[in-house]
């Protein structure tokens, strides 16, 4: 994605509001056709690039804009650089961003085949919202990430009044306090979207193999459910975020007798299909310090997504729920694991 001044036609790869020369708002220009004009092979590994050899591609689009990209796959000069979307419903799309979160959201959805929506589509968004903490600590979904998703949905023609941003507190902290400190409330207010406390909605009883669930009716009233977690190293952040659709007392009762993995397995068979788009830009390590990965991942299988992220992070002790998810059986589209691997816990 590039940004071009409509008057002087100067372009930038990073996002700025206005042309510094003409003071006009820049237009987003998406590259349509990309070719490889140079290839370099790197044989020496480093901390940020532990897997070698790898290739550094110099890419050029139809307007002459150039940028570099790492690849584990070897290409030839003159080849077209194109990534086909996945047909597998449980595939995981992965993209690394530099400056534009909206570009990353667009790309991961596009790599899964896109969304079939219109102005009447009702959307329910479930961000991670667990603590009254500032965004830079990566405890809750980043407000810029939520903002970019809403912008994407509006660009697709979905009406503002058909978008709901929802959550609830499973601890003693009021959801309002977490929403305000995390700045997610500001995003909702800027778009004039009233935030929804799921604990105050009606819950519908669903049964699945001796598991009695109480699920918010908002889930079944929506045409598109988007699970919007922030990822945390060594955890199943994407999968467990969907548990917030359950009634708090129901979840705590189930958790007393069953593991989280068992609850998730049965709950996913009760819920309609939902899309997970995960924030992996600045992620929290097990010691609660943060590190920058610049990743966005998406999948219709939240457990597959968590497994791929933990493989990229080179986690040694996988959560129990992920040990049966074989990463070699997961279709990955976009950026490949070997291109992105980084031992987060060590560094």
C-alpha positions in Angstrom: 0.0 0.0 0.0 1.3 3.5 -0.9 0.1 7.0 -0.3 0.0 9.5 -3.2 -0.7 13.2 -3.4 -3.5 13.8 -5.9 -1.7 17.0 -7.1 2.1 16.5 -7.2 1.8 12.7 -7.4 4.6 12.1 -4.9 4.2 8.8 -3.1 5.1 7.5 0.4 5.0 4.0 1.8 4.3 5.2 5.3 1.0 6.7 6.4 0.9 10.5 6.7 -2.2 12.6 6.7 -1.3 15.3 4.2 1.3 16.0 1.5 4.0 18.2 3.1 4.3 20.2 -0.2 0.7 20.6 -1.3 -1.1 20.1 2.0 -3.7 17.8 0.4 -5.0 14.6 1.9 -3.1 11.6 0.5 -4.9 8.9 -1.5 -4.3 5.2 -0.6 -3.0 3.4 -3.7 -3.0 -0.4 -3.7 -0.5 -2.2 -5.8 -2.2 -4.4 -8.4 0.6 -6.1 -10.2 4.0 -6.8 -8.5 7.1 -8.2 -10.1 10.5 -9.3 -8.7 13.4 -7.1 -9.9 16.2 -8.4 -7.6 16.9 -11.4 -5.4 19.5 -11.7 -2.7 20.3 -14.9 -0.8 21.3 -14.6 2.9 23.1 -17.6 4.4 23.9 -16.2 7.9 21.2 -16.3 10.6 20.7 -13.5 13.2 18.6 -13.0 16.3 15.7 -11.5 14.2 16.2 -14.0 11.4 17.1 -17.4 13.0 16.2 -19.5 10.0 18.8 -19.4 7.1 19.2 -19.4 4.2 16.4 -17.0 3.2 15.9 -14.6 0.3 15.4 -10.8 0.2 13.3 -9.8 -2.7 13.2 -6.3 -4.2 9.6 -5.8 -5.5 8.2 -3.2 -7.9 4.6 -2.5 -8.7 3.0 -1.1 -11.9 3.6 2.5 -10.8 7.3 2.0 -10.1 7.0 1.9 -6.3 9.6 -0.4 -4.8 10.0 -2.2 -1.5 11.8 -5.2 0.0 10.3 -8.4 1.4 11.8 -11.5 3.1 10.9 -14.9 1.6 11.8 -18.4 2.5 11.0 -19.4 -1.1 13.4 -18.7 -3.9 12.1 -16.6 -6.9 13.6 -15.6 -10.2 14.1 -12.0 -11.4 11.2 -11.0 -13.6 8.6 -13.3 -12.0 5.3 -11.9 -10.9 4.9 -11.9 -7.1 1.4 -13.1 -6.4 -0.2 -14.9 -3.4 -3.4 -16.9 -4.1 -6.0 -16.9 -1.4 -6.6 -20.1 0.6 -9.6 -22.3 -0.1 -9.3 -24.2 3.2 -11.9 -23.0 5.7 -9.5 -23.7 8.6 -6.5 -22.0 6.9 -4.5 -19.2 8.7 -3.6 -16.1 6.9 -0.5 -14.2 8.2 0.7 -10.8 7.2 3.4 -8.5 8.5 2.8 -4.8 8.4 5.0 -1.8 8.7 2.9 1.3 9.0 -0.7 0.7 8.0 -3.0 -1.5 10.2 -5.9 -1.1 7.8 -3.7 -2.6 5.0 -3.0 -5.6 7.2 -6.7 -6.2 8.0 -7.6 -6.0 4.3 -4.8 -8.4 3.4 -5.5 -11.2 5.9 -9.2 -11.1 5.0 -8.4 -11.1 1.3 -6.1 -14.1 1.7 -9.0 -16.1 3.2 -11.1 -15.4 0.2 -12.7 -12.1 1.4 -16.1 -11.5 3.0 -19.5 -11.6 1.3 -21.3 -8.7 3.0 -23.7 -5.9 2.1 -25.4 -2.9 3.8 -27.8 -5.2 5.6 -25.1 -7.4 7.2 -25.2 -7.3 11.0 -21.7 -7.5 12.6 -20.7 -8.4 16.1 -17.1 -7.5 17.1 -15.6 -9.1 20.2 -12.3 -7.4 21.2 -10.1 -8.6 24.1 -11.1 -6.4 27.1 -9.8 -7.7 30.4 -8.2 -4.9 32.4 -8.2 -1.2 32.8 -4.7 -0.8 31.3 -3.2 1.6 28.7 -2.8 0.2 25.2 1.0 0.1 25.1 1.0 -2.8 27.7 -0.7 -5.0 25.1 -3.3 -6.4 27.6 -6.4 -5.5 25.6 -7.0 -5.2 21.8 -5.2 -2.1 20.5 -7.7 0.8 19.8 -6.0 1.4 16.4 -6.7 -2.2 15.5 -10.4 -1.9 16.3 -10.6 1.4 14.5 -9.0 -0.1 11.3 -11.5 -3.1 11.3 -14.5 -0.7 11.6 -13.0 1.4 8.7 -12.7 -1.8 6.6 -16.3 -2.8 7.4 -17.6 0.7 6.4 -15.6 0.6 3.2 -17.3 -2.8 2.4 -20.7 -1.0 2.6 -21.8 -2.1 6.0 -23.9 0.5 7.8 -22.7 2.0 11.0 -25.9 1.1 12.8 -25.4 -2.6 12.0 -22.0 -2.8 13.8 -21.8 -3.7 17.5 -18.7 -3.8 19.6 -19.3 -6.1 22.6 -17.6 -7.6 25.7 -18.1 -8.4 29.3 -16.1 -8.7 32.5 -15.3 -12.1 33.9 -13.7 -10.6 37.0 -14.6 -8.0 39.6 -13.5 -5.0 37.5 -16.4 -3.2 35.8 -16.3 -3.5 32.0 -16.8 0.3 31.7 -13.4 0.9 33.5 -11.5 -1.4 31.2 -13.2 0.1 28.1 -12.3 3.6 29.1 -8.6 3.0 30.1 -7.9 0.8 27.1 -9.2 3.6 24.8 -11.6 1.2 23.0 -14.5 3.3 24.3 -13.0 6.3 22.5 -13.1 4.4 19.2 -16.7 3.4 19.7 -17.6 7.0 20.6 -15.7 8.4 17.5 -17.7 6.1 15.2 -20.9 6.7 17.2 -21.2 3.0 18.0 -22.8 2.3 21.4 -20.6 -0.3 23.2 -22.5 -3.4 24.3 -22.1 -5.1 27.7 -23.0 -8.7 26.9 -23.8 -9.4 30.6 -26.9 -7.3 30.2 -28.2 -9.1 27.2 -30.5 -12.1 27.1 -28.9 -15.5 27.1 -30.1 -18.6 25.2 -29.5 -22.1 26.5 -27.7 -24.5 24.2 -26.7 -28.1 25.0 -23.8 -30.1 23.6 -22.9 -33.5 24.9 -23.6 -32.9 28.6 -22.3 -29.3 28.4 -25.1 -26.8 29.1 -24.2 -23.4 27.6 -25.8 -20.0 28.1 -24.9 -17.9 25.1 -25.7 -14.3 24.5 -28.6 -14.0 21.9 -26.5 -11.3 20.2 -24.4 -14.1 18.7 -27.4 -15.6 17.0 -28.8 -12.3 15.9 -25.6 -11.4 14.0 -24.7 -12.3 10.4 -21.0 -11.9 10.9 -19.1 -12.5 14.2 -15.6 -11.2 14.3 -13.4 -12.3 17.2 -10.8 -9.6 17.7 -8.2 -10.7 20.2 -4.8 -9.4 21.0 -2.2 -12.3 21.0 -0.1 -13.2 24.0 3.0 -15.5 23.8 2.4 -18.9 25.2 -1.3 -18.6 25.5 -4.5 -19.4 23.6 -5.5 -15.7 23.4 -7.6 -16.0 20.3 -9.5 -19.1 21.3 -10.3 -18.1 24.8 -11.6 -14.6 23.8 -14.7 -16.2 22.3 -15.7 -17.5 25.7 -16.9 -14.0 26.5 -20.1 -14.8 24.7 -21.1 -17.0 27.6 -22.9 -15.9 30.7 -20.3 -15.2 33.4 -21.9 -17.6 36.0 -22.3 -20.3 33.3 -18.6 -20.0 32.3 -17.4 -20.1 35.9 -19.5 -23.2 36.6 -18.2 -25.0 33.5 -14.7 -24.1 34.3 -15.0 -25.7 37.8 -15.6 -29.1 36.3 -13.9 -29.0 32.9 -10.8 -27.7 31.2 -10.8 -24.6 29.0 -10.0 -26.9 26.1 -13.0 -29.1 26.6 -15.3 -26.0 27.0 -13.9 -24.5 23.8 -14.3 -27.7 21.8 -18.0 -28.1 22.7 -18.8 -24.4 22.5 -17.4 -24.1 19.0 -19.8 -26.7 17.9 -22.7 -24.7 19.3 -21.7 -21.3 17.9 -22.2 -20.2 14.3 -19.0 -19.8 12.2 -17.0 -16.8 13.3 -13.9 -15.1 11.9 -10.9 -14.4 14.1 -8.7 -11.5 13.2 -5.8 -11.3 15.7 -3.7 -8.3 16.8 0.0 -9.5 16.8 1.7 -6.2 16.4 2.9 -5.5 19.9 2.6 -8.7 22.0 2.9 -9.6 25.6 5.5 -12.1 26.7 5.0 -14.5 29.7 6.9 -12.0 31.9 4.4 -9.3 30.8 7.0 -7.3 29.0 6.1 -6.5 25.4 7.9 -7.0 22.1 7.1 -5.8 18.5 6.3 -8.5 15.9 4.2 -6.4 13.5 1.8 -9.3 12.7 -1.8 -9.7 11.9 -3.4 -13.2 11.6 -6.8 -14.3 10.6 -8.7 -17.6 10.5 -12.1 -19.3 10.9 -10.3 -21.6 13.4 -9.1 -19.7 16.5 -7.1 -22.7 17.7 -5.2 -23.1 14.4 -4.4 -19.4 14.6 -3.1 -19.7 18.2 -1.0 -22.7 17.2 0.6 -20.8 14.2 1.3 -17.8 16.3 3.0 -19.8 19.0 5.1 -21.6 16.4 6.2 -18.2 15.0 7.1 -17.1 18.6 9.1 -20.3 19.0 7.3 -21.2 22.3 8.9 -24.2 23.9 6.0 -25.2 26.3 2.8 -25.1 24.3 -0.5 -24.6 26.2 -2.2 -28.0 26.7 -5.1 -27.1 24.3 -2.6 -26.7 21.4 -0.6 -29.8 21.8 -2.9 -31.8 19.5 -3.0 -29.2 16.8 -0.2 -30.2 14.3 1.1 -27.1 12.7 2.2 -29.1 9.6 -1.4 -29.9 9.0 -2.5 -26.2 9.0 -2.7 -24.4 5.7 -0.8 -21.1 6.0 -1.2 -18.4 3.4 0.5 -15.0 3.1 3.8 -14.9 5.1 5.2 -18.3 6.0 6.3 -19.3 9.6 10.0 -19.7 8.6 10.0 -16.1 7.4 8.7 -14.8 10.7 10.2 -17.0 13.4 11.6 -15.1 16.4 12.4 -16.6 19.8 10.3 -14.1 21.7 10.8 -15.5 25.3 14.6 -15.5 24.9 15.0 -12.0 23.6 
